């Protein structure tokens, strides 16, 4: 018999995965082989943290001095300017002129400047703010004036209302006479009115010497036109038949001639 050899079982290698052929009646099947050491699944790839891009910060404008060989397109590309050479030209239209192709060394361009629309909008906003401020100051300034006007209006409104009758005409005349320093009393005026016209503001004398001379006496205190014109009191009507104007002019004449209407007790 053949020499019996030592049979040593081959030590299985530690494999994560392998293939072993199994015979099944001549056909070989490939089966997965699990190694002696338990295979560990590779850790699932963790999705990379997605960081939201930081909001682009608007950089400050840069002043660039043109050198030989420059063009607006080249400068815009070198500075990654949004809008390209057109935006650069738009921002520097005043400096460049009407032809964007003609730029010369030494020309200073502002890169990243506010657009023309924004530049125009800024002063408009400032103007609106200034206008609002001026309006506020004007309103505050006009408040005292408005208050003073209101007080003045109130005082005007407080002016006494005179009745449209003999009593009211005499009282109004006395107030006007007091403003002009013309003497006279209610009793003196009333007494002379009743004698001259019986209180009729449209009374006219067509028979005395004045009438014969063509200047009849008229009104409450029977005043002729020349006397009325000479002694008319400012602030009253120029109509001789007006009751208040007639009384004040007559009292002004009486004060000049007799010292006061109170001193008149007959034709004057």
C-alpha positions in Angstrom: 0.0 0.0 0.0 1.2 3.3 -0.6 2.8 5.1 2.1 0.2 6.9 4.1 0.9 10.6 4.0 -0.1 13.1 6.5 -3.1 14.9 5.6 -3.3 18.4 7.0 -6.3 20.4 6.6 -5.5 23.6 4.9 -6.2 26.5 7.2 -8.9 28.6 5.8 -7.9 32.2 5.0 -9.8 35.0 6.3 -11.7 36.4 3.4 -14.3 38.9 3.2 -15.9 37.3 0.2 -14.8 34.3 -2.0 -16.1 31.9 -4.6 -16.3 28.1 -4.1 -17.2 25.6 -6.7 -19.6 22.9 -5.7 -20.0 19.9 -7.8 -23.5 18.7 -8.5 -23.3 15.9 -10.8 -20.6 17.3 -12.9 -21.9 20.8 -12.9 -20.1 23.4 -10.9 -22.0 26.1 -9.1 -20.3 29.2 -8.0 -21.4 30.1 -4.4 -20.3 33.0 -2.3 -17.9 32.1 0.4 -18.1 33.8 3.7 -14.7 33.9 5.3 -14.0 32.9 8.8 -13.7 36.4 9.9 -17.1 38.1 9.6 -17.1 40.5 6.8 -18.1 44.0 7.8 -20.1 46.1 5.4 -18.3 49.3 4.3 -19.9 52.3 6.0 -22.4 54.0 3.9 -21.1 57.2 2.4 -22.3 60.1 4.2 -23.7 62.8 2.0 -21.4 65.8 2.0 -22.8 68.6 4.0 -24.2 71.1 1.7 -23.4 74.5 2.8 -25.6 77.3 1.5 -23.5 79.7 -0.4 -22.9 82.8 1.6 -24.7 85.7 0.4 -22.5 87.6 -1.9 -21.3 90.7 -0.3 -21.2 93.7 -2.5 -17.6 94.8 -2.6 -16.7 98.4 -2.6 -16.0 100.1 -5.9 -12.5 99.9 -7.2 -10.8 102.6 -9.2 -8.7 101.2 -12.0 -6.3 103.2 -14.1 -6.2 102.1 -17.8 -2.9 100.9 -19.2 -1.8 100.4 -22.8 -3.6 97.5 -24.5 -6.6 97.6 -22.2 -10.2 97.4 -23.4 -13.4 97.6 -21.5 -14.0 93.9 -22.2 -10.6 92.9 -20.9 -10.9 95.0 -17.8 -14.4 93.7 -17.0 -13.3 90.0 -17.5 -10.2 90.5 -15.3 -12.4 91.8 -12.5 -15.3 89.3 -13.0 -17.7 92.2 -13.3 -21.3 91.3 -13.6 -22.7 92.6 -16.8 -19.3 92.6 -18.5 -18.0 95.5 -20.5 -21.5 96.9 -21.0 -22.0 97.4 -17.3 -18.5 98.9 -17.0 -19.2 101.3 -19.8 -22.6 102.2 -18.3 -21.0 102.9 -14.9 -18.3 105.1 -16.5 -20.2 106.6 -19.4 -19.3 110.1 -18.4 -15.6 109.4 -18.2 -15.4 107.2 -21.3 -17.5 109.3 -23.6 -19.8 108.1 -26.5 -17.4 105.6 -27.9 -16.7 102.6 -25.6 -13.8 101.4 -27.9 -11.8 104.6 -27.3 -10.2 104.4 -23.9 -6.7 105.7 -23.2 -3.9 105.0 -20.7 -4.3 106.9 -17.5 -8.1 107.0 -17.7 -9.6 106.1 -14.3 -12.5 103.7 -14.3 -14.7 102.9 -11.3 -15.4 99.1 -11.2 -18.3 97.9 -9.2 -19.9 101.4 -9.1 -23.6 101.7 -8.5 -25.6 101.6 -11.7 -26.8 104.9 -13.2 -30.3 104.2 -12.2 -29.3 103.5 -8.6 -27.1 106.6 -8.6 -30.0 108.7 -9.8 -32.4 107.1 -7.3 -30.1 107.9 -4.4 -30.4 111.7 -4.7 -34.1 111.4 -5.3 -34.5 109.5 -2.1 -32.4 112.0 -0.3 -34.5 114.8 -1.9 -37.7 113.2 -0.8 -36.3 112.8 2.7 -35.2 116.5 2.7 -38.6 117.5 1.3 -40.4 115.6 4.1 -38.1 117.2 6.7 -38.8 120.7 5.2 -42.5 120.0 5.3 -42.3 118.9 8.9 -40.3 122.1 9.8 -42.7 124.2 7.8 -45.7 122.6 9.6 -44.1 123.2 13.0 -43.2 126.8 12.0 -46.6 127.5 10.7 -48.4 126.1 13.7 -47.9 129.3 15.8 -49.0 131.4 12.8 -52.1 129.3 12.4 -52.8 129.6 16.1 -52.3 133.4 15.9 -54.6 133.5 12.9 -57.2 131.5 14.7 -57.0 133.8 17.7 -57.3 136.9 15.3 -60.3 135.3 13.6 -61.8 134.6 17.0 -61.3 138.2 17.9 -62.9 139.4 14.7 -65.7 137.0 15.2 -66.1 138.5 18.7 -66.8 141.9 17.3 -70.2 143.0 18.6 -73.1 142.6 16.2 -75.0 145.8 15.8 -78.8 145.8 15.3 -79.9 147.2 12.0 -82.0 149.9 13.6 -81.5 153.4 15.2 -80.1 151.9 18.4 -77.6 149.8 16.5 -76.5 152.6 14.2 -75.8 155.0 17.1 -73.9 152.3 19.1 -71.7 151.4 16.0 -71.1 155.1 15.4 -70.0 155.6 19.0 -67.5 152.8 18.7 -66.0 154.2 15.5 -65.9 157.7 17.0 -64.0 156.3 20.0 -61.4 154.9 17.7 -60.9 158.3 16.1 -61.2 160.4 19.3 -64.5 162.1 18.3 -66.5 163.1 21.4 -70.2 162.4 21.8 -72.8 160.5 23.8 -75.7 158.2 22.9 -78.1 160.8 24.4 -76.7 163.7 22.5 -76.8 161.8 19.1 -80.2 160.4 19.7 -81.7 163.8 20.7 -80.3 165.5 17.6 -81.4 162.7 15.3 -85.0 162.8 16.5 -85.1 166.6 15.9 -83.5 166.5 12.5 -85.0 163.4 10.8 -87.2 161.5 13.4 -84.9 158.5 12.9 -85.5 158.2 9.1 -82.1 157.6 7.4 -83.6 158.5 4.0 -84.9 161.9 5.1 -84.2 164.9 2.8 -84.9 168.6 3.2 -86.0 170.1 -0.1 -87.2 173.5 1.2 -84.5 175.2 3.3 -81.7 177.5 2.1 -79.4 174.6 1.5 -82.0 173.0 -0.8 -82.4 176.3 -2.6 -78.7 176.5 -3.1 -78.8 172.9 -4.6 -77.3 171.1 -1.7 -80.2 169.7 0.4 -79.6 168.3 3.8 -79.9 164.5 3.9 -79.9 161.5 6.3 -80.4 161.0 10.0 -78.5 164.2 11.1 -79.4 166.2 7.9 -75.9 166.7 6.5 -75.2 168.4 3.2 -72.8 166.7 0.7 -69.9 169.2 1.1 -69.9 168.8 4.9 -70.1 165.1 4.6 -67.2 164.9 2.2 -65.1 167.2 4.4 -65.8 165.4 7.7 -66.1 161.8 6.4 -64.6 159.3 8.9 -62.3 156.6 7.4 -63.7 153.1 7.7 -67.3 154.2 7.0 -69.3 154.2 3.8 -69.0 157.1 1.3 -72.8 157.0 0.9 -74.3 160.1 2.6 -77.5 158.2 3.3 -75.7 155.4 5.1 -76.8 155.7 8.8 -73.4 155.0 10.5 -71.5 157.2 8.0 -74.0 160.0 8.3 -73.9 160.0 12.1 -70.1 159.8 12.4 -69.5 162.6 9.8 -72.1 164.8 11.5 -70.6 164.2 15.0 -67.1 164.9 13.5 -68.3 168.2 12.1 -70.1 169.1 15.4 -66.9 168.3 17.4 -65.0 170.7 15.2 -67.6 173.4 15.3 -69.2 173.1 18.7 -66.9 170.8 20.7 -69.3 167.9 20.6 -72.6 166.8 19.3 -73.8 166.9 22.8 -73.5 170.7 22.6 -75.9 171.0 19.7 -79.5 171.7 20.6 -80.9 173.2 17.5 -80.1 173.7 13.8 -76.4 173.6 13.2 
